[in-house]
Amino acid sequence: MKKLIALLLATLMVLAFAGCGSDNGNNSGNSAGRTFIMGIDAEYPPFSYMNDAGDYAGFDVEICKAACELLGWKFEVFAVNWDQKLIQLDANECDCVWSGMTILDSMKEAGYVISTPYFDNTQVLLVKSDSGINSSSDLAGKAVAVQLGTSGEALLNGDLAELKDTFGELVTCDSFLKCFTELEGNAVDAVLVDYPVAKSYADSKGDSLKIINEELGAEQYGIAFRKGDNDTCKAIEEAVQKLVESGKYAEIASKDEYKEIVNNLIFLNNK
């Protein structure tokens, strides 16, 4: 009887350990059927945002969804806090950060796996059309807003530090939408922002806002994956390449809502 009880206990322990190794189909390597969670900034049109129907939309979202369909993966979206995006990635709240994310040397140095760049971007200033501000030199003594955790903020603490020192105040917000709200409410005089986001927002406001014709920083967008997650990065990159080769990538990019970014999409313009 004691031997029988010992055998039963051993069997239960084996089953328990087997259960610990199962993830019920979620994040199971790169196998078909895994759930892939895309981390996005939900207020970053035209790359990622929530549409009027309450669904996540945008160029990056459409491309990721199409890639997951090719891979046979279940697709989900997780809205990150942009300033905490890498912490949330490390905590497995998402499997990548893919949302107009600037490739930074600091991320590579920290060990994150970064995809091939897919978009050429510049930093610009968005101001009110009647502000009298026509260049960055007009910002002396003015209040300028920037989103936390963005390349714009990094530039102001690096290459554009001298420009920042001329500001009367630097206001940091946790989303571009809040930066724009501050601008329209006269709490700030300008917003340092990615060109496509500035263009999309300015177009929606008629003639009330304008973009200063001065490129303050060139950069490229890529996708960030957790440290050591080269396999997932490779799988996504290969799926995106298939979308390019099949014409699906160009089909998505040709939509009216993406007209401002199509000329800077690397896979379409630098093949």
C-alpha positions in Angstrom: 0.0 0.0 0.0 2.8 2.4 0.9 4.5 1.7 -2.5 1.2 2.3 -4.3 0.7 5.7 -2.5 4.3 6.7 -3.3 3.7 5.8 -7.0 0.5 7.8 -7.1 2.3 10.8 -5.5 5.2 10.6 -8.0 2.7 10.5 -10.9 0.9 13.6 -9.6 4.2 15.5 -9.2 5.1 14.7 -12.8 1.7 15.9 -14.0 2.0 19.1 -12.0 5.4 19.9 -13.4 4.1 19.2 -16.9 1.3 21.7 -16.3 3.8 24.4 -15.3 5.5 24.1 -18.7 2.2 24.6 -20.5 1.0 28.1 -21.6 -2.3 27.0 -23.1 -1.3 28.2 -26.5 -0.1 31.7 -25.4 3.4 32.9 -26.4 4.5 29.4 -27.3 7.6 30.3 -29.2 6.9 31.0 -32.8 4.5 28.1 -33.3 1.2 28.5 -35.1 -1.6 29.3 -32.7 0.4 31.5 -30.3 -1.0 34.8 -29.1 1.1 37.8 -30.1 0.5 41.0 -28.2 1.4 44.2 -29.9 2.3 47.1 -27.7 1.2 50.5 -29.0 0.8 54.1 -28.2 -3.0 54.4 -28.6 -2.8 58.1 -29.4 -0.3 58.1 -32.2 -2.1 58.6 -35.6 -1.7 57.5 -38.3 0.5 54.7 -36.9 -1.7 53.6 -34.0 -4.8 54.9 -32.4 -8.4 54.1 -31.4 -10.9 54.9 -34.1 -14.5 56.2 -33.8 -15.8 52.6 -33.5 -13.6 52.0 -30.4 -11.2 49.7 -32.2 -7.4 50.0 -32.4 -6.4 51.1 -35.9 -3.5 52.6 -37.8 -0.8 51.6 -40.3 1.4 49.7 -37.8 -1.7 48.0 -36.4 -2.8 46.9 -39.8 0.7 45.6 -40.8 1.1 43.7 -37.5 -2.3 42.1 -37.8 -1.6 41.0 -41.4 1.7 39.6 -40.4 0.1 37.6 -37.6 -2.5 36.2 -40.0 0.4 34.9 -42.2 2.0 33.3 -39.2 -1.2 31.8 -37.9 -0.9 33.8 -34.7 -3.8 35.2 -32.6 -3.4 39.0 -32.7 -4.0 41.2 -29.7 -3.2 44.9 -28.9 -2.0 46.3 -25.6 -1.9 50.1 -25.1 1.3 50.9 -23.3 2.2 54.0 -21.2 4.8 55.3 -23.6 7.2 56.5 -20.9 7.0 53.0 -19.4 6.9 51.0 -22.6 10.2 49.0 -22.1 9.3 48.2 -18.5 5.9 46.8 -19.7 7.7 44.9 -22.5 10.0 43.3 -19.9 7.0 42.5 -17.7 5.5 40.4 -20.6 2.5 42.7 -20.9 3.2 42.8 -24.6 5.5 41.0 -27.0 6.8 44.0 -28.8 6.6 47.8 -29.0 5.5 48.7 -32.5 4.1 52.1 -32.8 6.2 54.7 -34.6 9.0 53.8 -32.2 12.3 55.6 -32.8 15.4 53.3 -32.9 17.7 54.5 -30.2 21.3 53.4 -29.6 20.5 53.2 -25.9 17.9 50.5 -26.5 20.4 48.4 -28.5 23.0 48.9 -25.8 20.5 47.7 -23.2 20.1 44.5 -25.2 16.7 44.9 -26.7 16.2 43.2 -30.1 15.4 45.8 -32.7 14.0 45.1 -36.1 15.2 46.5 -39.4 14.0 50.1 -39.7 10.8 50.7 -41.8 10.2 54.4 -41.7 12.3 57.6 -42.0 11.1 60.3 -39.7 12.0 63.9 -38.6 11.2 66.0 -35.6 9.3 69.3 -36.2 7.6 72.1 -34.3 3.8 72.5 -34.3 2.5 76.0 -33.5 -0.6 78.1 -33.9 -0.8 79.7 -37.3 -1.2 83.2 -35.8 1.6 82.7 -33.2 4.2 84.7 -35.1 6.6 81.7 -34.5 8.4 80.9 -37.8 11.6 79.1 -36.6 13.1 77.5 -33.5 14.9 80.7 -32.8 11.5 82.3 -32.1 11.0 80.0 -29.1 13.3 82.0 -26.7 11.3 82.5 -23.5 8.4 80.5 -24.8 6.8 77.3 -23.4 7.3 74.1 -25.4 5.6 70.8 -24.9 7.0 67.3 -25.6 5.8 63.8 -24.9 7.6 61.8 -22.2 9.7 58.9 -23.4 9.9 60.1 -27.0 12.9 60.8 -29.2 11.9 64.5 -29.1 12.4 64.5 -25.3 15.8 62.7 -25.8 16.9 65.3 -28.4 16.1 68.2 -26.0 18.3 66.5 -23.4 21.0 65.8 -26.0 21.6 67.4 -29.4 19.0 70.1 -28.8 20.0 70.9 -25.3 21.1 74.4 -26.2 17.8 75.1 -27.9 16.0 73.8 -24.8 18.0 76.2 -22.6 16.4 79.1 -24.5 12.8 78.0 -23.6 11.0 79.8 -20.9 9.5 76.4 -19.9 9.6 72.8 -21.1 6.3 71.0 -20.4 6.2 67.2 -20.5 3.0 65.3 -21.2 2.3 61.5 -21.2 0.7 61.7 -24.7 0.9 63.8 -27.8 -2.8 64.5 -27.5 -2.2 66.2 -24.2 0.6 68.2 -25.8 -1.8 69.4 -28.5 -4.5 70.2 -26.0 -2.0 72.4 -24.1 -1.1 74.1 -27.4 -4.7 74.8 -28.4 -5.4 76.0 -24.8 -2.5 78.5 -25.0 -0.7 76.8 -22.1 2.3 76.2 -24.4 3.5 78.0 -27.6 4.8 75.0 -29.5 5.0 71.2 -29.5 8.1 69.2 -30.6 6.6 66.2 -32.3 7.2 63.6 -35.1 6.3 65.0 -38.5 3.5 62.5 -39.5 1.7 63.0 -36.2 2.0 66.8 -36.5 0.7 66.6 -40.1 -2.2 64.4 -39.2 -3.3 66.6 -36.4 -2.8 69.9 -38.2 -4.8 68.7 -41.1 -7.7 67.8 -38.8 -7.7 71.4 -37.5 -8.1 73.3 -40.8 -5.8 76.4 -40.9 -5.5 77.0 -37.2 -2.1 75.1 -36.8 1.1 75.1 -38.8 4.3 73.1 -39.0 7.5 75.0 -38.8 9.5 74.2 -41.9 12.6 73.2 -40.0 13.7 69.6 -39.5 15.2 69.3 -36.0 16.2 65.6 -36.0 16.3 62.7 -38.4 15.5 59.2 -37.1 14.1 55.9 -38.1 11.2 53.8 -36.7 11.6 50.1 -35.8 10.0 47.4 -33.7 11.4 46.5 -30.2 11.4 43.0 -28.8 12.5 41.7 -25.5 16.2 40.9 -24.9 17.1 37.6 -26.5 13.8 37.3 -28.4 15.6 37.1 -31.8 13.3 34.3 -33.0 10.1 36.4 -32.7 11.8 39.4 -34.4 12.9 37.2 -37.3 9.4 35.7 -37.7 7.8 39.1 -37.8 10.4 40.5 -40.2 9.9 37.5 -42.5 6.2 37.9 -42.5 6.4 41.6 -43.2 8.7 40.9 -46.1 6.1 38.5 -47.5 3.5 41.3 -47.2 5.9 43.6 -49.2 6.5 40.9 -51.9 2.8 40.1 -52.3 1.8 43.7 -52.6 -0.4 43.6 -49.4 2.0 46.1 -47.7 1.6 48.6 -50.6 -2.2 48.0 -50.6 -2.4 49.0 -46.9 -0.1 52.0 -47.4 -2.2 53.3 -50.3 -5.2 54.1 -48.0 -6.1 57.8 -47.8 -5.4 57.9 -44.0 -1.7 57.0 -44.7 -1.0 59.4 -47.5 1.3 61.5 -45.3 3.6 58.6 -44.5 3.7 56.6 -47.7 6.7 58.4 -49.1 8.8 57.7 -46.1 8.1 54.0 -45.8 11.5 52.3 -46.4 10.2 49.0 -47.7 8.3 50.8 -50.5 10.8 53.4 -51.5 14.2 51.9 -50.9 13.8 48.3 -52.2 
